[in-house]
């Protein structure tokens, strides 16, 4: 039987690269799987919604985007209502969140007239979807954060950081090693391997995690830390705020979380690269540390369920049920439950905000003195 992979596939690209350069990092593997120009997952698939591989909060219910819209408008008001504000969404998916956000925020006098929408998106296919969803608005697209306008921005990142490439490190009997991706003996499959242990790797591992048990795995993303630094640097210099929503760790954790999802089911991470979404738990402590180093105030992270309840999701759901038929009312209740219940997304997902230190505590977050 011929086991040679088809020419042009992402696997074939990895096979050639590994034969030429040797084993690659998990971060390099992840980057190519997600955004390689020809066969990258986000470049060649429709990942969102029931027909895709996974469902994000905005796809579950309009309530999520609406409440984020009220949060943005309230934040703008607390900034003094600047006459121009750039709303920047990183990884905007199909544009659902921004569409719901803008519809709800239209209820706040003056906000719509000041907003300019900026979307950070590298996928041409998703840009097309976003253009359709936001056809009534003036939208600017950017590949990254480097060319944003020099003015106050409100940044939104919902399930963005979980897809940023990261490196994996494992504690072996001989010390800390890096997890790498290589070929099996027959060159028919990708497999994990470990680098030799080194002192250089030990300097990367957070001090509170370094004395860990054999088999412990630490995941670190310099890219995520850099994005947090860029966002907080912009806020420090030009004003604004940021809201990060994702599933992740509230404290430094030594546990592997890398996963692949295809057709709403778990999929082997190294099998058929480019056909499944790859993500991992977000390291919120690193995002916080990076942001604070750039002079912003960090609020949270708090549980998504608490955040949405503090913004009024229960009241919003009740209002929607008043004008709904029986099936719609059941769906609204189910969506509220999924977004807020501890057994669903309520505690798994965390929410963190960044503001200038002289700004009021943002809506739905506890005052600093309330945090134990």
C-alpha positions as CSV (number, residue, x, y, z in Angstrom):
1,X,0.0,0.0,0.0
2,X,1.3,3.5,-0.9
3,X,1.6,5.5,2.3
4,X,3.3,8.5,0.8
5,X,1.2,11.6,1.5
6,X,-0.4,13.6,-1.3
7,X,1.8,16.3,-2.8
8,X,0.9,19.8,-1.7
9,X,-0.7,18.7,1.6
10,X,0.3,20.4,4.8
11,X,1.7,17.1,6.0
12,X,4.0,16.9,3.0
13,X,5.2,20.4,3.8
14,X,6.0,19.4,7.4
15,X,7.7,16.2,6.1
16,X,10.0,18.1,3.8
17,X,10.8,20.7,6.5
18,X,11.6,18.2,9.2
19,X,13.8,16.1,6.9
20,X,15.7,19.2,6.0
21,X,15.8,21.1,9.4
22,X,15.0,18.5,12.0
23,X,12.2,18.5,14.6
24,X,10.2,21.7,15.0
25,X,8.6,23.4,18.0
26,X,5.0,23.0,18.9
27,X,4.7,26.8,18.3
28,X,6.0,26.4,14.7
29,X,3.7,23.5,14.1
30,X,0.7,25.4,15.4
31,X,1.4,28.5,13.4
32,X,1.5,26.6,10.1
33,X,-1.5,24.4,10.9
34,X,-3.6,27.5,11.6
35,X,-2.5,30.2,9.1
36,X,-0.2,28.6,6.4
37,X,-1.3,30.5,3.2
38,X,-2.5,27.5,1.2
39,X,-3.5,24.7,3.6
40,X,-3.8,26.5,7.0
41,X,-6.9,25.8,8.9
42,X,-8.2,29.4,9.0
43,X,-7.2,30.0,5.4
44,X,-9.1,27.1,3.9
45,X,-12.0,26.2,6.2
46,X,-15.3,27.5,7.7
47,X,-14.5,26.9,11.4
48,X,-17.4,28.7,13.1
49,X,-21.1,27.8,13.8
50,X,-23.0,24.5,13.6
51,X,-21.6,23.8,10.1
52,X,-18.0,24.4,11.3
53,X,-15.8,22.7,13.8
54,X,-16.7,24.7,16.9
55,X,-19.1,27.3,18.3
56,X,-18.0,30.5,20.0
57,X,-20.0,32.5,22.5
58,X,-21.3,35.0,19.9
59,X,-22.6,32.1,17.8
60,X,-24.5,30.7,20.9
61,X,-26.6,33.8,21.5
62,X,-27.0,37.4,20.5
63,X,-27.0,38.2,24.3
64,X,-23.2,37.8,24.5
65,X,-22.4,40.4,21.8
66,X,-25.1,42.7,23.1
67,X,-23.7,42.8,26.6
68,X,-20.2,43.3,25.3
69,X,-21.6,46.2,23.3
70,X,-23.0,47.8,26.5
71,X,-19.6,47.2,28.2
72,X,-17.9,49.0,25.4
73,X,-20.3,52.0,25.4
74,X,-20.0,52.3,29.2
75,X,-16.2,52.2,29.0
76,X,-16.3,54.9,26.3
77,X,-18.5,57.0,28.6
78,X,-16.2,56.5,31.5
79,X,-13.3,57.7,29.3
80,X,-15.1,61.0,29.0
81,X,-16.9,60.2,25.7
82,X,-14.0,61.0,23.2
83,X,-15.2,62.3,19.9
84,X,-13.4,59.5,18.1
85,X,-12.8,55.9,19.4
86,X,-11.4,53.0,17.5
87,X,-13.1,49.7,18.2
88,X,-10.6,46.9,17.6
89,X,-11.5,43.3,17.5
90,X,-8.8,40.7,17.3
91,X,-9.8,37.5,15.6
92,X,-13.4,38.5,14.8
93,X,-14.6,35.2,13.3
94,X,-17.6,35.8,11.1
95,X,-18.3,39.2,12.4
96,X,-21.2,38.1,14.6
97,X,-19.8,39.6,17.8
98,X,-19.1,43.0,16.3
99,X,-22.6,43.0,14.6
100,X,-24.4,42.3,17.9
101,X,-22.2,44.7,19.7
102,X,-22.8,47.6,17.4
103,X,-26.6,46.9,17.3
104,X,-26.8,47.0,21.1
105,X,-24.4,50.0,21.5
106,X,-26.6,52.1,19.2
107,X,-28.9,52.6,22.2
108,X,-26.2,54.7,23.9
109,X,-26.5,58.3,22.6
110,X,-23.4,59.5,20.8
111,X,-21.4,56.2,20.8
112,X,-22.2,55.2,17.2
113,X,-21.2,58.5,15.8
114,X,-17.7,58.3,17.4
115,X,-16.8,54.7,16.6
116,X,-14.5,53.5,13.8
117,X,-14.3,49.7,13.4
118,X,-11.0,48.0,13.0
119,X,-10.7,44.2,12.6
120,X,-7.4,42.2,13.0
121,X,-7.8,39.3,10.6
122,X,-5.4,37.4,8.3
123,X,-7.8,35.0,6.6
124,X,-9.2,36.3,3.3
125,X,-12.2,33.9,3.6
126,X,-13.1,35.2,7.1
127,X,-12.6,38.8,5.9
128,X,-15.3,38.2,3.3
129,X,-17.7,36.8,6.0
130,X,-17.0,39.8,8.2
131,X,-17.7,42.2,5.3
132,X,-21.1,40.6,4.8
133,X,-22.0,40.7,8.5
134,X,-20.9,44.4,8.8
135,X,-22.1,45.7,5.5
136,X,-23.7,48.7,7.1
137,X,-20.5,49.9,8.7
138,X,-17.3,51.5,7.7
139,X,-14.7,48.8,8.5
140,X,-10.9,48.8,8.3
141,X,-9.0,45.5,8.2
142,X,-5.4,44.9,9.5
143,X,-3.1,41.9,9.5
144,X,-1.8,42.8,12.9
145,X,-1.7,45.6,15.6
146,X,1.3,47.5,14.2
147,X,-0.6,49.9,11.9
148,X,-3.5,50.9,14.1
149,X,-4.5,54.6,14.2
150,X,-2.8,56.6,16.9
151,X,-5.8,57.3,19.0
152,X,-7.9,55.8,21.9
153,X,-8.9,52.2,21.2
154,X,-11.2,49.7,22.9
155,X,-9.8,46.3,22.1
156,X,-11.9,43.1,22.1
157,X,-10.4,39.6,22.0
158,X,-12.9,36.8,22.3
159,X,-11.3,33.3,21.9
160,X,-8.3,34.9,20.2
161,X,-5.4,34.2,22.6
162,X,-6.2,30.4,22.7
163,X,-5.2,30.0,19.1
164,X,-1.8,31.9,19.3
165,X,1.2,29.6,19.0
166,X,3.0,28.5,22.1
167,X,5.9,26.2,23.1
168,X,5.5,23.2,25.3
169,X,8.1,22.1,27.9
170,X,8.1,18.8,29.7
171,X,9.9,17.7,32.9
172,X,11.8,14.5,32.1
173,X,13.9,12.4,34.5
174,X,17.0,14.4,33.3
175,X,15.4,17.8,33.6
176,X,13.3,20.3,31.6
177,X,13.1,19.5,27.8
178,X,11.1,21.1,25.0
179,X,8.4,19.1,23.3
180,X,9.0,19.0,19.5
181,X,7.2,17.6,16.5
182,X,9.1,15.1,14.2
183,X,8.4,12.2,11.9
184,X,8.0,8.5,12.9
185,X,10.5,6.0,11.5
186,X,8.4,5.3,8.4
187,X,7.9,9.0,7.7
188,X,4.1,8.4,7.5
189,X,3.0,10.3,10.6
190,X,4.0,13.2,12.8
191,X,4.9,12.4,16.4
192,X,6.1,14.2,19.5
193,X,9.6,14.0,20.8
194,X,11.7,15.7,23.4
195,X,14.8,17.9,23.0
196,X,17.8,17.3,25.3
197,X,17.4,19.0,28.7
198,X,19.3,22.3,29.1
199,X,19.9,25.1,31.5
200,X,18.6,27.6,28.9
201,X,15.2,25.9,29.0
202,X,15.1,26.1,32.8
203,X,15.5,29.9,32.7
204,X,12.2,30.1,30.7
205,X,10.1,28.0,33.1
206,X,8.3,30.2,35.7
207,X,9.9,29.9,39.1
208,X,6.7,28.7,40.8
209,X,6.5,25.7,38.3
210,X,10.2,24.7,38.0
211,X,10.3,22.2,40.8
212,X,7.5,20.0,39.4
213,X,6.9,16.3,39.0
214,X,8.2,14.2,36.1
215,X,5.8,14.5,33.2
216,X,4.6,18.0,34.1
217,X,4.1,20.1,31.0
218,X,4.3,23.9,30.9
219,X,2.9,25.9,27.9
220,X,4.3,29.3,27.2
221,X,3.4,31.8,24.4
222,X,5.8,34.7,23.7
223,X,3.4,35.7,21.0
224,X,0.4,36.1,23.4
225,X,2.6,38.0,25.8
226,X,3.7,40.3,23.0
227,X,0.1,41.0,21.9
228,X,-0.8,41.9,25.5
229,X,2.2,44.2,25.6
230,X,1.2,45.9,22.3
231,X,-2.4,46.4,23.4
232,X,-1.4,47.8,26.8
233,X,1.3,50.0,25.3
234,X,-1.3,51.5,23.0
235,X,-3.7,52.1,25.9
236,X,-0.9,53.7,27.9
237,X,0.1,56.1,25.2
238,X,-3.3,56.9,23.5
239,X,-6.0,55.9,25.9
240,X,-8.7,53.2,25.8
241,X,-9.3,49.8,27.3
242,X,-9.2,46.1,26.4
243,X,-11.4,43.1,27.1
244,X,-10.0,39.6,26.8
245,X,-12.4,36.6,27.0
246,X,-11.1,33.1,26.7
247,X,-10.8,29.7,28.4
248,X,-7.6,29.5,30.4
249,X,-5.6,29.3,33.6
250,X,-6.2,31.8,36.4
251,X,-2.9,30.8,38.1
252,X,0.4,29.5,36.7
253,X,-0.3,25.8,35.8
254,X,1.9,22.8,34.7
255,X,-0.7,20.8,32.7
256,X,-0.9,20.1,29.0
257,X,-4.0,21.6,27.3
258,X,-3.2,21.5,23.6
259,X,-6.2,20.1,21.7
260,X,-7.6,19.8,18.2
261,X,-11.3,20.0,17.4
262,X,-13.0,18.9,14.2
263,X,-16.8,18.6,13.7
264,X,-17.3,19.6,17.3
265,X,-15.3,16.5,18.5
266,X,-11.8,16.1,19.8
267,X,-9.3,15.1,17.1
268,X,-5.7,13.9,17.3
269,X,-3.5,17.0,17.4
270,X,-0.9,15.7,14.9
271,X,-3.2,13.9,12.5
272,X,-4.2,15.4,9.2
273,X,-2.7,18.9,10.0
274,X,-4.8,21.8,8.7
275,X,-8.1,20.0,8.9
276,X,-8.9,20.7,12.6
277,X,-8.7,23.7,14.9
278,X,-5.9,23.7,17.4
279,X,-5.9,25.7,20.6
280,X,-4.9,25.6,24.2
281,X,-5.7,27.1,27.6
282,X,-4.7,30.8,27.8
283,X,-2.1,31.7,30.4
284,X,-3.8,34.7,32.0
285,X,-1.0,35.3,34.5
286,X,1.4,36.0,31.7
287,X,-1.0,38.3,29.9
288,X,-1.4,40.2,33.2
289,X,2.3,40.4,33.8
290,X,3.0,41.7,30.3
291,X,0.2,44.3,30.5
292,X,1.2,45.6,33.9
293,X,4.8,46.0,32.7
294,X,3.4,48.5,30.2
295,X,1.7,50.7,32.8
296,X,-2.0,49.7,32.6
297,X,-4.4,48.6,35.3
298,X,-5.5,45.0,35.0
299,X,-8.9,43.9,36.2
300,X,-9.6,40.2,36.8
301,X,-9.6,37.6,35.4
302,X,-13.1,36.9,36.6
303,X,-15.4,34.0,35.6
304,X,-17.4,34.6,32.4
305,X,-20.6,33.6,34.2
306,X,-20.1,36.2,36.9
307,X,-19.1,38.8,34.3
308,X,-22.2,38.3,32.2
309,X,-24.6,38.2,35.2
310,X,-23.1,41.4,36.4
311,X,-23.8,42.9,33.0
312,X,-27.4,41.8,33.2
313,X,-27.7,38.6,31.1
314,X,-30.5,37.2,33.3
315,X,-32.6,40.4,32.8
316,X,-31.8,40.4,29.0
317,X,-32.8,36.8,28.7
318,X,-36.1,37.5,30.4
319,X,-36.8,40.4,28.1
320,X,-36.2,38.3,25.0
321,X,-38.4,35.5,26.4
322,X,-41.3,37.9,26.7
323,X,-41.6,38.2,22.9
324,X,-40.5,34.7,22.1
325,X,-42.6,31.6,21.2
326,X,-42.2,28.4,23.2
327,X,-39.2,27.0,21.2
328,X,-37.4,30.3,21.1
329,X,-37.9,30.7,24.9
330,X,-36.3,27.3,25.5
331,X,-33.4,28.2,23.2
332,X,-32.8,31.5,25.0
333,X,-32.8,29.7,28.4
334,X,-30.4,27.1,27.1
335,X,-28.1,29.7,25.7
336,X,-28.0,31.6,29.0
337,X,-27.3,28.4,30.8
338,X,-24.4,27.5,28.4
339,X,-22.8,30.9,28.7
340,X,-23.0,31.3,32.5
341,X,-23.4,27.9,34.2
342,X,-20.3,26.5,36.0
343,X,-20.8,23.2,34.3
344,X,-20.7,24.8,30.9
345,X,-18.7,28.0,30.0
346,X,-19.4,29.9,33.2
347,X,-16.2,29.1,35.1
348,X,-14.0,27.6,32.3
349,X,-14.0,30.9,30.5
350,X,-12.3,33.9,32.1
351,X,-12.6,37.7,31.4
352,X,-9.9,40.2,31.9
353,X,-9.9,44.0,31.3
354,X,-7.1,46.5,30.8
355,X,-7.6,50.3,31.5
356,X,-5.5,53.3,32.2
357,X,-4.8,53.5,35.9
358,X,-6.7,56.7,36.3
359,X,-9.9,55.3,34.8
360,X,-12.8,53.9,36.9
361,X,-13.1,50.2,37.4
362,X,-14.8,48.9,34.3
363,X,-18.4,47.5,34.4
364,X,-18.9,44.0,35.7
365,X,-15.5,43.8,37.5
366,X,-15.1,44.1,41.3
367,X,-13.4,47.1,42.8
368,X,-9.8,46.3,43.7
369,X,-10.5,46.3,47.4
370,X,-13.2,43.6,46.9
371,X,-10.6,41.1,45.5
372,X,-9.5,38.7,48.2
